[in-house]
Amino acid sequence: MAPSHVLKCCQKVLAWVPVAFIALVVAWSYYAYVVELCVFTISSTAEKVVYLVVFHLSFVMFVWSYWKTIFTYPASPSNEFCLSKADKEQYEKEERPESQQEILRRAAKDLPIYTTTASRAIRYCDRCQLIKPDRCHHCSACDICVLKMDHHCPWVNNCVGFSNYKFFLLFLMYSLLYCLFVAATVLQYFIKFWTLCRRKAAENCPKNELPDTHAKFHVLFLFFVAAMFFISILSLFSYHCWLVGKNRSTIETFRAPTFRNGPDKNGFSLGCSKNLREVFGDEKKYWLLPIFTSLGDGCNFPTRLVIMDPEQLTVSSQNEPAKSSGSNQSFPTRPLSESQNRLLASDSQWVESGPEEENVKSGSAKKHITVSLES
């Protein structure tokens, strides 16, 4: 017991090494830019003021979003997804997978779950002992189930998911702008210092050259570091922008969620505009601030809806129990939350309700029939 406890403590400490490395690089970049470049190297007062104001704005937003990404605890499923004590005891006693699945189906019948495993089984976490909501996955590093898990990022020592995905995107964006601004403003002094380094003595330099001081080493390395991080972050930020537009997580890109009609990578996509609103919220004035504004509760998400005429909808509703019983899989029809309904409220694809469709709606008592489209 003692060695394993010590090992876990060592792993937790080592997990902060990448974060400490980034913090040290950022602290050094602040010193190199503000002190060595702006104070000791730049002679123009107006240039100093402009550079320092813009630098501190980008620096504050970068550090703020990075801090929020690190210290926002990953959201976990609510208690309604946990098995009751009786169901849990019965589940543990059963040895046959079919009987265990029957217990899970009975417990999940009133839950807003629309995805299953590839084998059409209820997604259950034996480690956390709960039924996984849609887009929820267990993180082995954090040892918890994370809502809308994207990935576990070692550079923030945290899981990126529903609670901090917006912060992660802003962290990438502001770090990109930070590196771009630093590299662009340091470039002219980098060239001058690089020219100076190739001279044997400062006395032989032309008058427009900078004096040979210790600041040159900071400026030279500052440009290299900023350019290197800019290139690496640009690809990652571009990839996640594409994911947001498609309403996918990194996990869903490699393993598509399985709906009633089968796997569908675009099952949660509502169009680029609505996908953006799902992550950043309805109020655009808060989009660029590291403040949580994402829509929904992370446990259930709106899916793409198949448009049917009233007759098809009626037949589908009548035949659905037979299909579910035949495949031994029940799909709940719990209504979506208010924030998720707002994403679908203005959908131009909805067909105007006719008399027959109104009868179907009144007979279904506020139930939503959600079906995913094949890619």
C-alpha positions as CSV (number, residue, x, y, z in Angstrom):
1,M,0.0,0.0,0.0
2,A,2.7,2.4,1.0
3,P,4.8,2.1,-2.3
4,S,1.7,2.5,-4.4
5,H,0.7,5.6,-2.4
6,V,4.2,7.1,-2.9
7,L,4.1,6.2,-6.6
8,K,0.8,8.1,-7.0
9,C,2.2,11.1,-5.2
10,C,5.2,11.1,-7.5
11,Q,3.0,10.9,-10.5
12,K,0.9,13.8,-9.3
13,V,4.1,15.9,-8.8
14,L,5.6,15.0,-12.1
15,A,2.3,15.9,-13.9
16,W,3.0,19.5,-13.0
17,V,6.4,19.5,-14.7
18,P,5.1,20.6,-18.1
19,V,3.0,23.3,-16.5
20,A,6.0,24.6,-14.5
21,F,8.1,24.6,-17.7
22,I,5.5,26.7,-19.5
23,A,5.2,29.1,-16.5
24,L,9.0,29.5,-16.5
25,V,9.1,30.2,-20.2
26,V,6.3,32.8,-19.9
27,A,8.0,34.5,-16.9
28,W,11.3,34.7,-18.8
29,S,9.6,36.0,-21.9
30,Y,8.0,38.7,-19.8
31,Y,11.3,39.8,-18.4
32,A,13.1,39.6,-21.8
33,Y,10.5,41.7,-23.5
34,V,9.7,44.3,-20.9
35,V,13.1,44.8,-19.3
36,E,15.7,43.8,-21.9
37,L,13.9,44.9,-25.0
38,C,11.6,47.8,-24.0
39,V,13.7,49.3,-21.2
40,F,17.3,48.7,-22.3
41,T,17.2,48.4,-26.0
42,I,14.4,50.5,-27.5
43,S,15.2,54.2,-27.4
44,S,12.0,55.7,-28.7
45,T,9.5,56.5,-25.9
46,A,6.5,56.3,-28.1
47,E,7.5,52.9,-29.4
48,K,8.0,51.7,-25.8
49,V,4.6,52.8,-24.7
50,V,2.8,51.2,-27.7
51,Y,4.7,48.0,-27.4
52,L,4.2,47.7,-23.6
53,V,0.4,48.5,-23.7
54,V,-0.3,45.9,-26.5
55,F,2.1,43.4,-24.9
56,H,0.4,43.6,-21.5
57,L,-3.1,43.2,-23.0
58,S,-2.2,40.1,-24.8
59,F,-0.2,38.8,-21.8
60,V,-3.1,39.3,-19.3
61,M,-5.6,37.5,-21.6
62,F,-3.1,34.7,-22.3
63,V,-2.4,34.1,-18.6
64,W,-6.0,34.5,-17.6
65,S,-7.3,31.8,-20.1
66,Y,-4.3,29.5,-19.3
67,W,-5.1,29.8,-15.5
68,K,-8.8,29.0,-16.1
69,T,-8.0,26.0,-18.3
70,I,-5.7,24.6,-15.6
71,F,-7.8,25.2,-12.5
72,T,-11.3,24.6,-13.8
73,Y,-12.3,21.2,-12.5
74,P,-13.6,18.8,-15.1
75,A,-17.4,18.4,-15.0
76,S,-18.6,15.0,-14.1
77,P,-22.0,13.3,-14.6
78,S,-24.8,14.2,-12.1
79,N,-26.1,11.7,-9.5
80,E,-29.1,10.8,-11.8
81,F,-26.6,8.7,-13.9
82,C,-25.5,6.7,-10.9
83,L,-27.1,3.4,-10.3
84,S,-29.3,3.0,-7.2
85,K,-28.0,0.9,-4.4
86,A,-30.3,-2.0,-5.3
87,D,-29.4,-1.9,-9.0
88,K,-25.7,-1.7,-8.1
89,E,-25.9,-4.7,-5.9
90,Q,-27.9,-6.6,-8.5
91,Y,-25.5,-5.6,-11.3
92,E,-22.4,-6.8,-9.3
93,K,-24.1,-10.1,-8.5
94,E,-25.0,-10.9,-12.1
95,E,-22.3,-12.7,-14.1
96,R,-24.0,-12.8,-17.5
97,P,-23.5,-9.6,-19.6
98,E,-27.0,-9.9,-21.0
99,S,-28.5,-9.7,-17.5
100,Q,-26.2,-6.8,-16.6
101,Q,-27.3,-4.9,-19.7
102,E,-30.9,-5.5,-18.8
103,I,-30.3,-3.8,-15.5
104,L,-28.6,-0.9,-17.2
105,R,-31.3,-0.5,-19.8
106,R,-33.9,-0.4,-17.0
107,A,-31.9,2.3,-15.1
108,A,-31.3,4.3,-18.3
109,K,-34.8,4.3,-19.7
110,D,-35.6,7.8,-18.3
111,L,-32.1,9.3,-19.0
112,P,-31.3,11.6,-21.9
113,I,-29.0,9.0,-23.6
114,Y,-29.0,8.6,-27.4
115,T,-25.6,6.9,-28.0
116,T,-24.4,3.4,-27.2
117,T,-21.3,1.3,-27.6
118,A,-20.5,-0.2,-31.0
119,S,-22.2,-3.4,-29.9
120,R,-25.4,-1.5,-29.0
121,A,-24.8,-1.8,-25.3
122,I,-25.4,0.9,-22.7
123,R,-22.2,2.8,-22.0
124,Y,-21.3,2.0,-18.4
125,C,-18.2,3.0,-16.4
126,D,-17.2,0.2,-14.0
127,R,-14.6,2.5,-12.4
128,C,-17.0,5.3,-11.5
129,Q,-20.1,3.0,-11.4
130,L,-22.3,5.2,-13.4
131,I,-24.1,5.2,-16.8
132,K,-22.1,7.4,-19.2
133,P,-24.0,10.4,-20.7
134,D,-23.5,11.1,-24.4
135,R,-20.0,12.3,-25.2
136,C,-18.8,11.4,-21.7
137,H,-15.6,9.3,-21.3
138,H,-13.5,8.1,-18.4
139,C,-10.1,9.8,-18.1
140,S,-7.4,7.4,-16.7
141,A,-5.2,10.3,-15.7
142,C,-7.8,12.1,-13.7
143,D,-9.6,8.8,-12.8
144,I,-13.1,10.4,-13.3
145,C,-15.7,10.4,-16.0
146,V,-15.5,13.8,-17.8
147,L,-18.5,15.3,-19.6
148,K,-17.9,16.0,-23.3
149,M,-14.3,14.9,-22.9
150,D,-12.0,16.1,-25.6
151,H,-8.6,14.9,-24.4
152,H,-6.3,15.0,-21.4
153,C,-3.7,17.8,-21.9
154,P,-0.3,17.4,-20.1
155,W,0.5,21.1,-20.7
156,V,-2.4,22.1,-18.5
157,N,-2.4,19.0,-16.3
158,N,-6.1,18.8,-16.7
159,C,-8.8,17.2,-18.8
160,V,-10.2,19.4,-21.5
161,G,-14.0,18.9,-21.6
162,F,-17.3,20.6,-21.3
163,S,-16.4,22.8,-18.3
164,N,-13.2,24.3,-19.8
165,Y,-13.2,23.7,-23.5
166,K,-14.0,27.3,-24.2
167,F,-11.1,28.3,-21.9
168,F,-8.8,25.9,-23.8
169,L,-9.7,27.5,-27.2
170,L,-9.1,31.0,-25.8
171,F,-5.8,29.9,-24.3
172,L,-4.6,28.6,-27.7
173,M,-5.9,31.8,-29.4
174,Y,-4.3,34.3,-27.0
175,S,-1.0,32.3,-26.8
176,L,-0.9,32.4,-30.6
177,L,-1.5,36.2,-30.6
178,Y,1.1,36.6,-27.8
179,C,3.8,34.7,-29.7
180,L,2.9,36.5,-33.0
181,F,3.1,40.0,-31.4
182,V,6.4,39.2,-29.7
183,A,8.0,37.7,-32.8
184,A,6.8,40.5,-35.0
185,T,8.0,43.4,-32.8
186,V,11.3,41.7,-31.9
187,L,12.2,40.9,-35.5
188,Q,13.9,44.2,-36.4
189,Y,16.0,44.1,-33.2
190,F,16.7,40.4,-33.8
191,I,18.2,41.3,-37.2
192,K,20.3,44.1,-35.8
193,F,21.6,42.0,-33.0
194,W,22.3,39.1,-35.4
195,T,24.3,41.4,-37.5
196,L,26.1,42.7,-34.5
197,C,27.0,39.2,-33.4
198,R,28.9,38.7,-36.6
199,R,31.1,41.7,-36.0
200,K,34.3,41.1,-34.1
201,A,34.1,44.4,-32.1
202,A,31.3,46.8,-31.4
203,E,33.6,49.7,-32.4
204,N,33.4,48.6,-36.1
205,C,29.6,48.7,-36.2
206,P,27.9,51.4,-38.1
207,K,26.1,54.1,-36.1
208,N,22.6,52.6,-36.8
209,E,23.6,49.4,-35.2
210,L,22.8,48.6,-31.5
211,P,25.5,48.5,-28.9
212,D,26.8,45.1,-27.9
213,T,25.1,44.4,-24.5
214,H,23.8,41.3,-22.7
215,A,20.3,42.2,-24.0
216,K,21.1,40.7,-27.4
217,F,21.1,37.2,-26.0
218,H,17.6,37.6,-24.6
219,V,16.3,39.2,-27.8
220,L,17.8,36.5,-30.0
221,F,16.3,33.7,-28.0
222,L,13.0,35.5,-27.5
223,F,12.5,35.6,-31.3
224,F,13.4,31.9,-31.7
225,V,11.1,30.8,-28.9
226,A,8.2,32.9,-30.0
227,A,8.4,31.8,-33.6
228,M,8.8,28.1,-32.6
229,F,5.7,28.2,-30.3
230,F,3.7,30.2,-32.8
231,I,4.2,27.5,-35.5
232,S,3.4,24.6,-33.2
233,I,0.3,26.3,-31.6
234,L,-1.0,27.4,-35.0
235,S,-1.6,23.8,-36.2
236,L,-3.3,22.8,-32.9
237,F,-5.5,25.9,-32.9
238,S,-6.5,25.4,-36.5
239,Y,-7.4,21.8,-35.8
240,H,-9.6,22.7,-32.8
241,C,-11.3,25.5,-34.8
242,W,-12.3,22.8,-37.3
243,L,-13.5,20.6,-34.5
244,V,-15.7,23.4,-33.2
245,G,-17.2,24.0,-36.6
246,K,-18.0,20.3,-36.9
247,N,-19.2,20.0,-33.2
248,R,-16.8,17.1,-32.6
249,S,-14.4,16.2,-29.9
250,T,-10.9,14.8,-30.5
251,I,-12.2,11.4,-29.3
252,E,-15.2,11.5,-31.6
253,T,-12.9,12.3,-34.6
254,F,-11.1,9.0,-34.1
255,R,-14.1,7.0,-32.8
256,A,-17.5,8.2,-34.1
257,P,-20.4,8.0,-31.6
258,T,-22.9,5.3,-32.3
259,F,-26.5,6.3,-32.7
260,R,-29.6,4.3,-33.6
261,N,-28.7,4.3,-37.3
262,G,-25.1,3.4,-36.5
263,P,-21.8,5.4,-36.1
264,D,-22.1,9.1,-37.2
265,K,-19.3,11.6,-36.7
266,N,-21.6,14.5,-37.5
267,G,-24.4,13.3,-35.2
268,F,-24.1,16.3,-32.9
269,S,-23.5,18.9,-35.6
270,L,-26.2,21.6,-35.9
271,G,-24.4,23.8,-38.5
272,C,-21.4,26.0,-38.0
273,S,-23.3,28.9,-36.3
274,K,-25.1,26.8,-33.8
275,N,-22.0,24.7,-33.1
276,L,-20.2,27.9,-32.2
277,R,-23.0,29.0,-29.9
278,E,-23.0,25.7,-28.2
279,V,-19.4,26.3,-27.1
280,F,-19.2,30.1,-26.7
281,G,-22.8,30.9,-25.7
282,D,-25.5,33.2,-27.0
283,E,-24.0,36.5,-26.0
284,K,-21.1,37.4,-28.3
285,K,-19.8,40.1,-26.0
286,Y,-18.5,37.3,-23.7
287,W,-17.0,35.1,-26.5
288,L,-13.4,36.4,-26.1
289,L,-13.5,36.4,-22.3
290,P,-12.4,33.3,-20.2
291,I,-15.9,33.2,-18.6
292,F,-18.0,30.1,-18.8
293,T,-20.9,30.7,-21.2
294,S,-21.3,27.3,-23.0
295,L,-24.9,26.2,-23.5
296,G,-26.4,23.1,-21.9
297,D,-25.5,21.0,-18.8
298,G,-22.9,18.7,-20.5
299,C,-25.1,15.6,-19.9
300,N,-27.3,15.8,-23.0
301,F,-26.8,17.5,-26.3
302,P,-29.1,18.3,-29.3
303,T,-28.6,16.0,-32.3
304,R,-29.4,16.5,-35.9
305,L,-33.1,15.6,-36.6
306,V,-34.4,13.8,-39.6
307,I,-37.2,15.7,-41.3
308,M,-40.3,13.5,-41.8
309,D,-43.7,14.2,-43.1
310,P,-46.6,13.7,-40.6
311,E,-47.5,10.2,-41.9
312,Q,-43.9,9.0,-41.7
313,L,-43.6,10.4,-38.2
314,T,-46.8,8.7,-37.0
315,V,-45.7,5.3,-38.4
316,S,-42.2,5.7,-37.0
317,S,-43.7,6.5,-33.5
318,Q,-46.0,3.5,-33.7
319,N,-43.3,1.1,-34.8
320,E,-40.6,2.3,-32.5
321,P,-41.4,0.1,-29.5
322,A,-41.3,-3.0,-31.8
323,K,-37.9,-1.9,-33.1
324,S,-36.5,-1.3,-29.6
325,S,-37.8,-4.6,-28.3
326,G,-36.4,-6.4,-31.3
327,S,-32.9,-5.0,-30.8
328,N,-33.1,-5.2,-27.0
329,Q,-32.2,-1.5,-26.8
330,S,-34.4,1.2,-25.5
331,F,-33.7,4.8,-26.5
332,P,-35.1,7.5,-24.1
333,T,-37.1,10.4,-25.4
334,R,-36.5,12.9,-22.6
335,P,-36.9,16.5,-23.7
336,L,-33.8,18.6,-24.2
337,S,-32.9,21.4,-21.8
338,E,-34.0,24.9,-22.5
339,S,-30.6,26.1,-23.7
340,Q,-30.3,23.2,-26.1
341,N,-33.9,23.8,-27.4
342,R,-32.8,27.4,-28.2
343,L,-30.2,26.0,-30.6
344,L,-32.9,24.2,-32.5
345,A,-35.6,26.9,-32.2
346,S,-34.5,28.9,-35.2
347,D,-33.5,26.0,-37.4
348,S,-34.6,26.8,-40.9
349,Q,-34.9,23.0,-41.7
350,W,-38.0,22.6,-39.6
351,V,-41.2,22.1,-41.7
352,E,-44.2,24.2,-40.7
353,S,-46.5,22.2,-38.5
354,G,-49.7,21.0,-40.1
355,P,-52.9,19.7,-38.5
356,E,-51.7,16.1,-38.7
357,E,-48.3,17.0,-37.2
358,E,-50.0,18.8,-34.3
359,N,-51.9,15.7,-33.5
360,V,-48.7,13.7,-33.4
361,K,-47.1,16.3,-31.1
362,S,-50.0,16.4,-28.7
363,G,-50.1,12.6,-28.6
364,S,-46.3,12.4,-27.8
365,A,-46.6,14.7,-24.8
366,K,-43.5,16.8,-25.4
367,K,-41.3,13.9,-26.4
368,H,-38.6,14.4,-29.0
369,I,-37.7,11.8,-31.5
370,T,-34.0,12.1,-32.2
371,V,-32.4,10.3,-35.0
372,S,-28.9,10.8,-36.4
373,L,-28.1,11.1,-40.1
374,E,-25.6,8.9,-41.8
375,S,-22.4,10.7,-42.7
